[in-house]
Amino acid sequence: MTDEADLSAPAGKAPAQEADQRIEPMPRRLGGLSGRLLWLTVAFIMLAEILIFIPSISVMRVTWLRDRLDTAAAAGIVIDGLQSPELPREVQNDTLLATGTKVLALRKDGTSRLLAAIDVPPQVDETYDLAHETMVQSLRNALDTLFLGGGRVMRVFGPIGETDMIIELVMTDDALRKEMIGFSKLMFAISLLISVFTAVLIYLSINKMMISPIRRLTHSMQLFSERPEDPQRVFKPGRARGELEVAGRHLAAMQTELQRTLKQQKNLADLGLAVSKINHDMRNILASAQLMSDRLVDVEDPMVRSFAPKLLRTIDRAVGYTSEVLSYGQASEAAPRRRRLKLAELCQDVKDILALEPEGGIEFVEQIAPDLEVDADSEQLFRVIHNLCRNAVQALGQAEAEEGQSHRILLTAQRVGTVVSIIVDDNGPGMPQKARENLFAAFRGSARSGGTGLGLAIARELVLAHGGTIALVEKPVRGTQFRIEIPDRPVALEEYRARA
């Protein structure tokens, strides 16, 4: 048999395929969360490498200058040991070429001696004392040379080993800056390689541990949202113990519970349709019974005259119930039509409907003042009290009475200010723990086998519509006790004055 969904689908295309096409596609991995994580990892590692690069370039600069000073110092000591007061020009040129300087001087015993000089610059742009240069100065000087250097003349001096001699050089910073730029390029290449390699490892690890499970969860939710009634679309979690696996197990449990609820709602919808059809026929039957029962009033038999009014009220209530069945199944109970009524008379109707026989072993006791009035809808309050009393009768009928006591249902009420408190108490076996945990929950709060729990759920809805409360009261002895509290409606000032 083909349903409407199949008939409305284009030829050659299944409904499941249409649903899958409506699912929003997952973003590509490099464009999704894992891709953003990859680029962030590269950026953060490069940032960390910059923080490492600054002291590294400073150390490289100081090392390069010290190497030049050490080379010049070796040549300077040799030149200083010669007896000739002035070196030949060729020797000076070779010495300066070997050290890469323009001026070479040696400071010894408080005097300075110019060892070699060529192309003496007219002025010196920077002076560096490597013996007393601090770390901050070294960092600043390194960055200054790297970014602003080139063509500047610098004067560098420092001690020779552990002696008190000081070697002094004058040179341009071109060679130093060239070496620093080469070092920077090498550092950048190594840093980029490390960052990419690390980011790829993190990317692969995160994809395996986090992104792939998240994508599975998301894809499962998308598939399930399209066809939640399909058991094959329930997420199948793994057996690991990670947080995502725990979330997957909870998702699977939630989807299973949702499927169960949807199935139950479908069954209720089908049941509501059947009830509506039965309700139509039942109203006709009750209408015929109502017409026939009206004739009983004219019968002269005293017994018939005594039970005829009760029969009429019962049929009237049945007709009213069938009229409200559809409204309960489709939305909610009708708003209560409240008026002040004698509670004792309503409870007497409940007792009559229960029809407890003396030989049944259940005693129905009323302790309600005849003049006690309650502001409520008579039919709805009747249903609430009747539901509770009927549950008590069923519980007492399935239980054995304690020795020396008989089964009893006690109905009491009292007014405190503007609130009427009604107590329905029995000395039966009490409610089981499962029923207590699901109290007032339809299909789960039944206290007896085979029950639906609708009675208490309906009773709670009716009491709440009155602005009241209904609760199970803990008793120190055996039995079940429910307390219903119905407040009076607030009276408008104009109505109060009119009454006065």
C-alpha positions in Angstrom: 0.0 0.0 0.0 1.4 3.4 -1.0 1.0 6.3 1.5 0.6 10.0 0.6 4.4 10.7 1.0 5.2 8.1 -1.6 2.5 9.5 -4.0 3.7 13.0 -3.7 7.4 12.2 -4.3 8.8 12.6 -7.8 9.1 9.5 -9.8 12.4 7.6 -9.3 13.2 9.3 -6.1 12.5 7.8 -2.7 11.3 9.9 0.3 14.4 8.9 2.2 16.6 10.4 -0.5 14.6 13.6 -0.5 15.1 13.9 3.3 18.8 13.3 2.9 19.0 16.1 0.3 17.4 18.5 2.8 20.1 17.8 5.3 22.6 20.7 5.6 26.0 19.4 4.3 28.9 19.3 6.6 31.6 22.0 6.0 34.9 20.8 4.6 37.5 19.8 7.2 39.9 22.7 6.4 37.0 25.1 6.4 35.4 23.8 9.6 36.5 23.6 13.2 39.5 21.4 12.5 40.7 23.8 9.7 40.4 26.8 12.0 42.3 24.9 14.7 45.1 24.1 12.2 45.6 27.8 11.2 45.4 28.9 14.8 48.0 26.4 15.8 50.3 27.7 13.0 49.7 31.3 14.1 50.3 30.6 17.8 53.5 28.7 17.2 54.8 31.4 14.9 54.0 33.9 17.7 55.9 31.8 20.2 58.8 31.6 17.7 58.8 35.4 17.5 59.3 35.5 21.2 62.1 33.1 20.9 63.6 34.8 17.9 64.2 38.2 19.6 66.6 36.9 22.2 68.1 34.5 19.6 69.0 37.3 17.2 70.4 39.3 20.1 72.7 36.4 21.1 73.7 35.9 17.5 74.7 39.6 17.2 76.7 39.6 20.4 78.5 36.3 19.3 79.3 37.8 15.9 80.8 40.9 17.4 82.8 38.9 20.0 84.2 36.8 17.2 85.3 39.9 15.4 86.9 41.2 18.7 88.6 37.9 19.3 90.1 37.8 15.8 91.2 41.5 16.1 92.6 40.8 19.5 94.8 38.0 18.2 96.1 40.2 15.4 96.5 43.2 17.8 98.6 41.2 20.3 100.9 40.1 17.5 101.2 43.6 16.1 101.8 45.0 19.6 104.7 42.6 20.1 106.5 43.9 17.1 109.2 46.6 17.7 108.3 48.6 14.6 106.3 51.7 15.6 104.3 51.6 12.4 103.3 48.6 10.3 103.7 48.7 6.6 100.6 49.7 4.7 100.3 46.2 3.1 100.3 44.5 6.5 97.7 47.0 7.8 95.5 46.3 4.8 95.8 42.6 5.3 95.1 42.8 9.0 92.0 45.0 8.5 90.8 42.8 5.7 91.1 39.8 7.9 89.2 41.4 10.7 86.7 43.2 8.4 87.3 46.5 10.1 88.4 50.0 9.2 90.3 50.9 12.4 92.0 48.6 14.8 93.3 50.0 18.2 94.6 48.5 21.4 94.2 50.0 24.8 96.8 48.9 27.2 98.1 50.3 30.5 95.8 53.4 30.1 97.1 54.3 26.7 95.7 53.5 23.3 97.7 52.5 20.3 96.4 52.7 16.8 97.5 49.4 15.2 95.9 49.7 11.7 93.6 52.1 9.9 92.2 52.5 6.4 89.5 54.8 5.1 89.0 56.3 8.5 85.3 57.5 8.7 84.7 61.1 9.6 82.2 60.1 12.4 80.9 57.1 14.3 77.1 56.5 14.4 76.9 53.9 17.2 79.2 52.8 20.0 78.9 49.4 21.7 80.7 48.3 24.9 80.2 44.6 25.0 81.6 44.3 28.5 78.9 46.4 30.0 76.0 46.0 27.6 72.8 44.8 29.5 70.3 42.3 28.1 67.7 45.0 27.4 70.3 47.1 25.6 71.4 44.0 23.6 67.9 43.3 22.5 67.2 46.9 21.5 70.5 47.2 19.6 69.9 43.9 17.8 66.5 45.0 16.6 67.8 48.4 15.7 70.6 46.9 13.5 68.2 44.4 11.9 65.5 46.8 10.9 67.2 50.2 10.7 70.9 49.3 10.1 72.9 49.3 6.9 75.7 51.8 6.0 76.2 53.0 9.6 79.6 53.2 11.2 79.9 51.5 14.6 82.6 51.5 17.2 82.9 48.2 19.2 85.3 47.5 22.1 85.7 44.9 24.7 88.3 43.2 27.0 90.8 40.6 25.7 90.2 37.5 27.8 90.9 38.0 31.5 93.5 40.8 30.9 93.0 44.5 31.3 93.7 45.1 27.6 90.8 46.4 25.5 90.6 45.8 21.8 88.7 48.5 19.8 87.2 48.2 16.3 85.6 50.7 14.0 83.5 49.1 11.1 80.3 49.4 9.2 77.3 47.3 10.2 76.7 46.0 6.7 78.3 42.6 7.3 76.6 42.2 10.6 73.2 43.1 9.2 73.7 40.7 6.3 74.5 37.9 8.8 71.5 38.8 10.9 69.1 38.8 7.9 70.4 35.4 6.9 69.9 34.1 10.5 66.4 35.6 10.5 65.5 33.8 7.3 66.8 30.5 8.6 64.9 31.0 11.9 61.7 31.8 10.0 62.0 28.7 7.8 62.7 26.5 10.8 59.8 28.0 12.8 57.4 27.7 9.9 58.4 24.0 9.4 58.0 23.3 13.2 54.7 25.1 13.3 53.3 23.3 10.2 54.5 20.0 11.4 53.1 20.5 14.9 49.8 21.9 13.5 49.4 18.8 11.3 50.0 16.5 14.2 47.5 18.4 16.3 45.1 18.5 13.4 45.2 14.8 12.9 44.9 14.0 16.6 42.0 16.4 17.2 40.3 15.1 14.1 40.5 11.6 15.3 39.6 12.3 19.0 37.1 15.2 18.6 36.1 16.4 15.2 35.2 13.0 13.7 33.0 12.1 16.7 31.4 15.5 16.7 30.7 15.2 12.9 29.1 11.7 13.6 27.0 13.2 16.4 25.9 16.1 14.2 25.2 13.9 11.2 23.2 11.5 13.4 21.1 14.4 14.7 20.4 15.7 11.2 19.4 12.2 10.0 17.2 11.6 13.0 15.5 15.0 12.8 14.4 14.1 9.2 12.8 10.8 10.1 12.7 10.4 13.9 10.4 7.3 13.6 13.1 5.3 11.9 14.9 3.0 14.4 17.9 2.8 12.0 18.6 6.5 12.5 19.2 6.2 16.2 22.9 7.1 17.0 25.1 4.1 17.7 27.7 5.2 20.3 31.1 3.7 20.7 32.4 1.9 23.7 35.1 4.4 24.7 34.9 6.3 28.0 35.6 9.8 26.7 33.3 12.8 27.1 32.0 12.7 23.5 31.3 9.0 23.8 29.3 9.7 27.0 27.4 12.4 25.1 26.8 10.0 22.3 25.3 7.4 24.7 23.0 10.1 26.1 22.0 11.2 22.6 21.2 7.6 21.7 19.1 7.2 24.9 17.3 10.5 24.2 16.5 9.5 20.6 15.2 6.1 21.7 13.0 7.7 24.4 11.8 10.3 21.8 10.9 7.5 19.4 9.0 5.7 22.2 7.1 9.0 23.0 6.3 9.6 19.3 5.0 6.1 18.9 2.9 6.5 22.1 1.5 9.8 20.8 0.7 8.2 17.5 -1.1 5.4 19.3 -3.0 8.1 21.4 -3.9 9.9 18.2 -5.3 6.7 16.7 -7.1 6.0 20.0 -8.5 9.5 20.0 -9.9 9.0 16.5 -11.5 5.7 17.6 -12.9 7.3 20.8 -14.4 10.1 18.8 -16.3 7.6 16.7 -17.4 5.6 19.7 -18.3 8.8 21.5 -20.7 9.7 18.6 -22.5 6.5 18.9 -22.4 6.5 22.7 -24.1 9.9 22.9 -27.0 8.6 20.9 -27.3 5.6 23.2 -27.2 7.7 26.3 -29.7 10.1 24.8 -32.1 7.2 24.3 -31.4 6.0 27.8 -32.1 9.5 29.1 -35.5 9.6 27.4 -36.4 6.3 28.8 -35.3 7.2 32.4 -37.4 10.3 32.3 -40.5 8.1 32.2 -39.4 6.4 35.5 -40.3 9.6 37.3 -44.0 8.9 36.6 -43.9 5.3 38.0 -45.8 5.0 41.3 -43.4 2.4 42.8 -41.7 4.1 45.9 -38.4 2.2 45.2 -38.3 3.4 41.6 -39.0 6.9 42.7 -36.1 6.8 45.2 -33.4 5.7 42.7 -34.8 7.4 39.5 -33.3 10.9 40.4 -29.9 9.3 41.0 -30.2 7.4 37.7 -31.0 10.6 35.9 -28.0 12.5 37.4 -25.8 9.6 36.5 -26.9 9.6 32.9 -26.6 13.4 32.7 -23.0 13.1 33.9 -22.3 10.4 31.3 -23.7 12.6 28.6 -21.5 15.5 29.9 -18.4 13.3 29.9 -18.9 12.2 26.4 -19.3 15.8 25.3 -16.0 16.7 26.8 -14.0 13.6 25.7 -12.8 15.2 22.5 -11.8 18.5 24.1 -9.7 16.6 26.6 -8.0 14.6 23.8 -7.4 17.6 21.6 -6.4 20.3 24.0 -7.3 20.5 27.7 -10.2 20.4 30.1 -12.8 23.1 29.8 -12.5 26.1 32.1 -14.3 25.3 35.4 -17.8 26.9 35.7 -17.5 27.7 39.4 -20.3 28.4 41.8 -20.7 27.9 45.6 -22.1 24.5 46.3 -22.7 22.2 49.3 -19.7 19.9 49.6 -21.6 17.4 51.7 -24.2 16.9 49.0 -21.5 16.4 46.3 -19.8 13.8 48.5 -23.1 12.0 49.0 -23.4 11.7 45.2 -19.9 10.2 45.1 -21.0 7.7 47.8 -24.1 6.8 45.8 -22.2 6.3 42.6 -19.7 4.0 44.3 -22.6 1.9 45.5 -20.7 0.2 48.3 -22.6 -2.7 49.7 -22.3 -3.5 53.5 -21.3 -7.1 52.7 -18.4 -5.7 50.6 -16.4 -5.0 53.7 -15.6 -1.4 52.8 -16.9 1.4 55.0 -17.4 4.9 53.6 -17.3 7.6 56.3 -18.1 11.2 55.7 -17.2 13.9 58.2 -18.2 17.1 56.4 -20.3 19.8 57.9 -23.7 20.2 56.1 -23.2 23.9 55.6 -19.6 23.8 54.3 -19.5 25.4 50.9 -16.8 25.2 48.2 -16.4 27.5 45.3 -15.9 25.1 42.4 -17.3 23.4 39.3 -19.5 20.7 40.7 -18.9 18.3 37.8 -15.1 18.6 37.8 -14.8 18.5 41.6 -17.1 15.4 41.6 -14.7 13.7 39.1 -11.7 14.5 41.3 -13.2 13.1 44.5 -14.8 10.2 42.7 -11.4 9.3 41.0 -9.7 9.3 44.4 -12.4 7.3 46.2 -12.7 4.8 43.3 -8.9 4.3 43.5 -9.2 3.7 47.2 -12.0 1.2 46.7 -10.0 -0.7 44.1 -6.9 -0.8 46.4 -8.9 -1.9 49.4 -10.7 -4.6 47.4 -7.3 -6.2 46.5 -5.9 -6.0 50.0 -6.5 -7.8 53.3 -7.6 -5.8 56.3 -5.4 -5.7 59.4 -6.4 -7.7 62.3 -9.1 -6.0 64.4 -9.8 -3.4 61.7 -12.1 -3.1 58.7 -11.5 -1.4 55.3 -12.5 2.2 55.5 -12.5 5.3 53.4 -12.7 8.6 55.3 -13.8 11.8 53.6 -13.2 15.0 55.6 -13.2 18.7 54.8 -12.8 22.0 56.5 -12.5 25.7 55.6 -9.5 27.8 56.6 -10.1 31.4 55.5 -10.8 31.3 51.8 -9.4 27.8 51.2 -11.4 24.5 51.5 -9.2 21.5 52.4 -10.6 18.1 51.4 -9.0 14.9 52.7 -9.5 11.5 51.1 -8.0 8.9 53.4 -8.0 5.1 53.4 -6.4 2.4 55.5 -5.3 0.2 52.6 -1.9 -1.1 51.6 -0.6 2.4 50.5 0.9 3.4 47.2 3.9 1.4 45.9 7.2 3.2 45.4 7.0 3.2 41.6 3.6 4.9 41.7 5.0 7.5 44.2 7.9 8.3 41.9 5.6 8.9 38.9 2.6 10.4 40.8 0.2 12.3 38.5 2.1 11.1 35.4 -0.2 9.6 32.8 0.6 6.0 31.8 3.2 5.8 34.5 1.6 6.7 37.9 -0.8 3.8 38.2 -0.9 2.1 41.6 -2.4 -1.1 40.4 -1.5 -3.6 37.7 -3.1 -2.8 34.4 -4.0 0.8 35.3 -3.1 3.8 33.1 -2.6 6.4 35.8 -4.9 8.8 33.9 -7.3 9.2 36.9 -4.7 11.0 39.0 -3.4 13.0 36.0 -6.9 14.2 35.2 -7.6 15.0 38.8 -4.5 17.1 39.1 -5.4 19.0 35.9 -8.9 19.8 37.2 -7.6 20.9 40.6 -4.9 23.1 39.0 -7.6 24.7 36.8 -9.3 25.8 40.1 -6.0 27.4 41.2 -5.7 24.7 43.9 -3.3 21.9 44.8 -3.5 18.1 45.2 -0.8 16.2 47.0 -0.1 12.8 48.5 0.3 13.1 52.3 2.8 11.0 54.1 1.1 9.0 56.9 2.8 7.4 60.0 0.4 4.4 59.6 -0.7 2.2 56.8 -2.9 3.7 54.0 -3.1 6.4 51.4 -4.1 10.0 52.0 -4.7 12.8 49.4 -5.2 16.4 50.3 -7.1 18.7 47.9 -7.1 22.5 48.5 -9.5 24.7 46.6 -9.3 28.4 47.1 -12.3 30.7 46.6 -12.3 33.1 43.6 -11.2 36.6 44.4 -14.3 38.9 44.7 -14.3 42.2 42.9 -14.9 45.3 45.0 -18.1 46.2 43.1 -19.5 42.7 43.6 -18.6 42.8 47.3 -20.4 46.1 47.7 -23.4 44.8 45.8 -23.6 41.8 48.2 -23.2 44.0 51.2 
